[in-house]
């Protein structure tokens, strides 16, 4: 949830139907353009679980036949080092001083239960929040990374819709007060994280986008202003940016787009936005 991460509404072409598209179910969608081009949009989940790494036959077929893979972001070894550096506090900063003794004590307790207490004391508040809400690594590549590796091995070009800087900017530009509010929410959510994670996995494997959307809304934040801000920054603005950048890519056809499943459904989701632009969307899986 936290890895994940914006702008520019594009006018709906005149004369196109704005009837809502049913986006409640389905992870793989066929996208047919008015010019006859065809591509596919696949909703991923950013985990390395065996149950999601084995692609269903229809998804595997669409992926294999595509000439190009499009993902949210491409993260190499140097990128991972840069992310780690930007998550850490600057010299002279102290997490306990920044967030207060009471919250700091609760953070340490929550981090200890997740086995990451030695790391969080050196991290910025937003970084600690994301760590508390990240599944325990399984040792396997997350689904998005596996798709990238396979595409490169198969000789497909791989391009990203966002940069590391754009994703990190969402958190880095948050005022400290908002980071602290986010950390409060993360501590509370971490108490039931395993239950939430299990429910999210089940909804994903059932291809139930409506259930995933509901779970995200319930667990995104309890405080309404923070919830609205996170929805705007983490989902809505990113959806707009992805659509804007995908339009010229889809005009070429033969593209397999793989982004987090939560970017697909809803009024501001990718599926609805492409539907409003006149694309023909068909659920395949």
C-alpha positions as MATLAB code, in Angstrom:
seq = 'XXXXXXXXXXXXXXXXXXXXXXXXXXXXXXXXXXXXXXXXXXXXXXXXXXXXXXXXXXXXXXXXXXXXXXXXXXXXXXXXXXXXXXXXXXXXXXXXXXXXXXXXXXXXXXXXXXXXXXXXXXXXXXXXXXXXXXXXXXXXXXXXXXXXXXXXXXXXXXXXXXXXXXXXXXXXXXXXXXXXXXXXXXXXXXXXXXXXXXXXXXXXXXXXXXXXXXXXXXXXXXXXXXXXXXXXXXXXXXXXXXXXXXXXXXXXXXXXXXXXXXXXXXXXXXXXXXXXXXXXXXXXX';
ca = [
       0.000    0.000    0.000;
       2.690    2.391    1.060;
       4.909    1.847   -1.941;
       2.920    2.803   -3.948;
       2.469    6.717   -5.452;
      -0.430   12.416   -9.875;
      -2.148   15.329  -12.072;
      -3.893   16.700  -15.065;
      -7.500   15.953  -15.854;
      -8.085   15.528  -19.559;
     -11.361   16.536  -21.137;
     -13.759   13.801  -22.179;
     -14.064   13.820  -25.947;
     -17.392   15.266  -27.069;
     -20.042   12.806  -28.158;
     -18.572    9.836  -26.251;
     -20.749    7.892  -23.862;
     -20.171    8.697  -20.189;
     -22.287    5.779  -18.974;
     -20.425    4.270  -15.998;
     -18.464    1.091  -16.607;
     -18.831   -1.779  -14.131;
     -15.334   -2.015  -12.641;
     -16.221   -4.096   -9.597;
     -14.482   -7.285  -10.769;
     -11.606   -8.295  -12.991;
      -7.817   -8.036  -12.932;
      -7.087   -8.300  -16.678;
      -8.839   -5.982  -19.125;
      -8.550   -5.759  -22.886;
      -8.340   -2.187  -24.160;
      -9.407   -1.598  -27.765;
      -8.881    1.854  -29.232;
     -11.074    3.528  -31.818;
      -8.165    3.175  -34.272;
      -8.172   -0.617  -33.953;
      -5.200   -0.935  -31.582;
      -5.385   -3.474  -28.768;
      -3.547   -3.638  -25.450;
      -4.133   -5.094  -21.985;
      -4.328   -3.603  -18.494;
      -3.472   -5.874  -15.564;
      -3.970   -5.053  -11.885;
      -1.108   -6.244   -9.708;
      -0.556   -6.483   -5.972;
       2.855   -5.418   -4.694;
       3.750   -8.622   -2.834;
       5.922  -11.673   -3.426;
       3.439  -14.405   -2.587;
       3.549  -17.681   -4.582;
      -0.227  -17.496   -5.092;
       0.087  -14.296   -7.132;
       3.394  -14.985   -8.885;
       1.880  -17.875  -10.856;
      -0.035  -16.055  -13.569;
      -3.398  -17.432  -14.739;
      -3.335  -18.757  -18.326;
      -5.201  -15.787  -19.823;
      -2.872  -13.284  -18.124;
       0.197  -15.263  -19.152;
      -1.023  -15.345  -22.752;
      -1.604  -11.582  -22.925;
       1.764  -10.898  -21.280;
       3.651  -13.253  -23.589;
       2.119  -11.793  -26.769;
       2.686   -8.151  -25.793;
       5.614   -6.334  -27.413;
       6.049   -3.924  -24.496;
       5.551   -3.875  -20.726;
       4.477   -0.708  -18.929;
       4.809   -0.551  -15.123;
       4.356    2.052  -12.404;
       8.047    2.532  -11.710;
      11.348    0.803  -12.465;
      13.569    0.313   -9.417;
      17.158   -0.781   -9.910;
      19.852   -1.436   -7.318;
      20.993    2.194   -7.220;
      17.366    3.304   -6.907;
      16.936    1.056   -3.863;
      20.010    2.649   -2.292;
      18.632    6.125   -3.018;
      15.235    5.267   -1.531;
      16.914    3.978    1.625;
      19.005    7.144    1.905;
      15.992    9.444    1.537;
      14.006    7.481    4.127;
      16.650    8.071    6.797;
      16.772   11.037    9.150;
      19.358   13.725    8.525;
      22.372   14.001   10.793;
      21.394   15.578   14.093;
      17.695   14.706   13.792;
      16.007   12.580   16.432;
      12.762   10.674   15.805;
      11.639   10.812   19.441;
      12.099   14.578   19.535;
      10.224   14.977   16.249;
       7.144   12.932   17.152;
       7.030   13.111   20.954;
       7.776   10.526   23.633;
       4.266    9.032   23.751;
       3.973    8.289   20.032;
       7.612    7.198   19.919;
       6.933    4.567   22.585;
       3.940    3.247   20.630;
       5.960    3.228   17.405;
       8.693    1.140   19.026;
       6.111   -1.327   20.327;
       4.453   -1.652   16.913;
       7.819   -1.926   15.160;
       8.985   -4.608   17.597;
       5.928   -6.710   16.840;
       6.837   -6.461   13.117;
      10.522   -7.182   13.781;
      11.745   -3.820   12.459;
      12.383   -1.889   15.698;
      16.130   -1.551   15.021;
      15.464    0.227   11.735;
      12.733    2.733   12.571;
      14.709    4.805   15.070;
      16.806    6.149   12.181;
      13.875    6.764    9.821;
      11.747    9.812    8.977;
       8.145    9.708   10.254;
       6.629    9.038    6.804;
       9.148    6.261    6.211;
       8.323    4.572    9.515;
       4.621    4.704    8.606;
       5.235    2.961    5.283;
       7.415    0.312    6.930;
       4.702   -0.484    9.473;
       2.233   -1.008    6.614;
       4.459   -3.123    4.364;
       4.078   -6.927    4.338;
       6.968   -8.964    5.699;
       9.261   -9.868    2.764;
       8.916  -13.476    1.600;
      12.263  -13.613   -0.162;
      10.490  -13.735   -3.508;
      10.266  -10.830   -5.973;
       7.027   -8.885   -5.816;
       4.715   -9.482   -8.767;
       5.640   -6.228  -10.533;
       9.369   -6.969  -10.281;
       8.903  -10.478  -11.621;
       7.011   -9.167  -14.636;
       9.825   -6.679  -15.325;
      12.511   -9.365  -15.114;
      10.602  -11.744  -17.360;
       9.892   -9.025  -19.917;
      13.574   -8.122  -20.112;
      14.544  -11.796  -20.477;
      12.029  -12.104  -23.328;
      13.458   -9.061  -25.098;
      10.461   -6.803  -24.472;
      10.954   -3.111  -23.837;
       9.937   -1.962  -20.342;
       8.906    1.605  -19.579;
       7.658    3.283  -16.404;
       4.764    5.665  -15.866;
       6.367    7.362  -12.866;
       9.819    8.127  -11.527;
      11.246    7.387   -8.101;
      11.407   11.137   -7.451;
       7.702   11.553   -8.237;
       6.716    8.757   -5.892;
       8.964    9.858   -3.030;
       7.862   13.488   -3.428;
       4.384   12.515   -2.234;
       5.778   11.795    1.212;
       8.773   14.121    1.309;
       6.591   17.159    0.662;
       4.183   16.332    3.491;
       4.403   18.805    6.388;
       5.751   17.239    9.575;
       2.323   17.522   11.215;
       0.789   15.426    8.429;
       3.618   12.888    8.654;
       2.938   12.554   12.382;
      -0.794   12.088   11.736;
       0.070    9.421    9.170;
       2.339    7.708   11.679;
      -0.445    7.727   14.297;
      -2.714    5.981   11.789;
      -0.013    3.499   10.825;
       0.542    2.476   14.445;
      -3.187    1.846   14.875;
      -3.477   -0.024   11.579;
      -0.413   -2.165   12.314;
      -2.251   -3.772   15.226;
      -4.583   -5.496   12.768;
      -2.317   -5.505    9.729;
      -2.173   -9.273    9.325;
      -5.980   -9.463    9.303;
      -6.194   -6.657    6.733;
      -3.451   -8.228    4.611;
      -5.229  -11.576    4.619;
      -8.515   -9.990    3.569;
      -6.787   -7.971    0.844;
      -5.051  -11.057   -0.537;
      -8.325  -12.970   -0.596;
     -10.102  -10.146   -2.427;
      -7.261   -9.948   -4.956;
      -7.240  -13.678   -5.658;
     -11.018  -13.500   -6.104;
     -10.508  -10.608   -8.586;
     -12.879   -8.545   -6.441;
     -11.865   -4.939   -7.091;
     -14.895   -3.574   -5.214;
     -13.846   -5.457   -2.076;
     -10.259   -4.228   -2.421;
     -11.504   -0.663   -2.793;
     -13.652   -1.010    0.318;
     -10.796   -2.477    2.353;
      -8.497    0.323    1.243;
     -11.044    2.947    2.245;
     -11.518    1.353    5.664;
      -7.806    1.100    6.411;
      -6.376    4.125    4.584;
      -6.947    6.402    7.585;
      -9.571    7.006   10.260;
      -9.291   10.795   10.393;
     -11.378   12.133    7.500;
      -9.088   14.987    6.408;
      -6.051   12.718    6.328;
      -8.045   10.047    4.498;
      -9.088   12.531    1.811;
      -5.547   13.860    1.465;
      -4.063   10.385    1.089;
      -6.727    9.356   -1.420;
      -5.914   12.423   -3.500;
      -2.132   12.061   -3.303;
      -1.723    8.286   -3.448;
      -4.509    7.373   -5.858;
      -6.534   10.078   -7.630;
      -3.745   12.394   -8.805;
      -1.569    9.433   -9.769;
      -4.431    7.926  -11.770;
      -4.775   11.154  -13.747;
      -1.059   11.223  -14.457;
      -0.976    7.571  -15.487;
      -3.857    8.040  -17.920;
      -2.235   11.119  -19.444;
       1.011    9.227  -20.030;
      -0.650    6.013  -21.177;
      -2.743    7.557  -23.963;
       0.137    7.989  -26.468;
       1.568    4.596  -25.483;
      -1.714    2.772  -26.105;
      -1.947    4.325  -29.577;
       0.869    1.990  -30.608;
      -0.973   -1.163  -29.469;
       0.522   -4.428  -28.234;
       1.136   -3.099  -24.730;
       0.770   -4.969  -21.426;
       0.198   -2.406  -18.655;
       0.768   -3.673  -15.102;
      -0.142   -1.320  -12.242;
      -1.488   -1.778   -8.727;
      -5.035   -3.169   -8.828;
      -6.380   -0.285   -6.731;
      -5.648    2.064   -9.639;
      -8.229    0.244  -11.793;
     -11.695    0.676  -10.159;
     -13.734    3.644   -8.987;
     -14.858    6.905  -10.557;
     -11.289    8.193  -10.886;
      -9.825    4.788  -11.736;
      -7.968    4.005  -14.946;
     -10.764    1.807  -16.301;
     -13.447    4.469  -15.963;
     -11.200    7.172  -17.380;
     -10.332    5.135  -20.475;
     -14.001    4.191  -20.886;
     -14.927    7.874  -20.900;
     -12.315    8.526  -23.563;
     -14.009    6.114  -25.937;
     -11.894    3.007  -25.454;
     -13.676   -0.363  -25.513;
     -12.858   -2.216  -22.300;
     -13.524   -5.926  -21.901;
     -12.770   -7.948  -18.788;
     -10.706  -11.034  -19.649;
      -9.870  -12.376  -16.193;
];
